[in-house]
């Protein structure tokens, strides 16, 4: 209930404020599970992704947020769950796989924290592990925004990365290749701009 209410507020207040344009919604399946992987430059990013998608999304969030009692309760109502970014958090990874197997959508920002540079080394392989274990496709999303009021913002949902294209590789190689391709898709427009200079 809270998720739906806040989502309406995002659509009628936040989207016009940041003049958000959403592209590539045709790449989002109407049903079934998948993983969204996006770049992470601002705390606004998950709000933007949630507002752009019609279905309910579960979010992986840093465990430090859940150490604040009021925020913990709010995050749970918004379908977020904690992950320890400083180690391999098997409990959170298993929980994420279970969500996917239940047919739900999971959103992960694989850089794990806000970053300002598009670098492959910032991308962690956890999303690849979850995708391979749950046999879920990844839909990369590129968010381009200054998050300044009335300046245009863009959300680009890219074509799915099909997990079946990676299952013939050994696990570690499959994860790395999948996240290589995820990185390239997430930053497709920025990397093309850099290459053109």
URMO-V892151 format. One record per backbone hydrogen bond with DSSP energy under -0.5 kcal/mol. CO is the residue of the C=O (numbers start at 1). NH is the residue of the N-H. If there is no record, write none. Layout:
BEGIN
co->(CO	CO)
nh->(NH	NH)
END
This chain:
BEGIN
co->(1	2	3	4	5	6	7	8	9	9	10	13	14	15	16	17	19	21	23	24	25	27	34	35	35	36	37	40	42	44	45	46	47	48	49	50	56	58	59	59	61	62	63	64	65	67	68	69	70	71	72	73	74	75	76	79	81	83	83	84	87	88	89	90	91	92	93	94	95	96	97	98	99	99	100	104	105	106	106	107	108	108	109	110	117	119	120	122	125	126	127	128	129	130	131	131	137	138	138	139	140	141	141	142	142	143	144	148	153	154	155	155	156	156	160	161	162	163	163	166	170	171	172	173	174	175	176	177	178	179	180	181	182	183	185	187	188	189	190	191	192	193	194)
nh->(5	6	7	8	9	10	11	12	13	14	15	17	18	20	19	150	153	155	157	27	28	29	106	37	139	108	141	115	45	48	49	50	51	52	53	53	105	107	61	81	83	65	66	67	68	69	72	73	74	75	76	77	78	80	79	59	61	63	85	87	89	90	93	94	95	96	97	98	99	100	101	102	102	104	103	34	58	36	108	60	38	110	112	124	119	122	123	124	129	130	131	132	133	134	135	136	35	140	161	37	158	39	143	144	156	145	154	151	21	144	23	157	142	158	162	138	165	166	167	169	174	175	176	177	178	179	180	181	182	183	184	185	186	187	188	191	192	193	194	195	196	197	197)
END
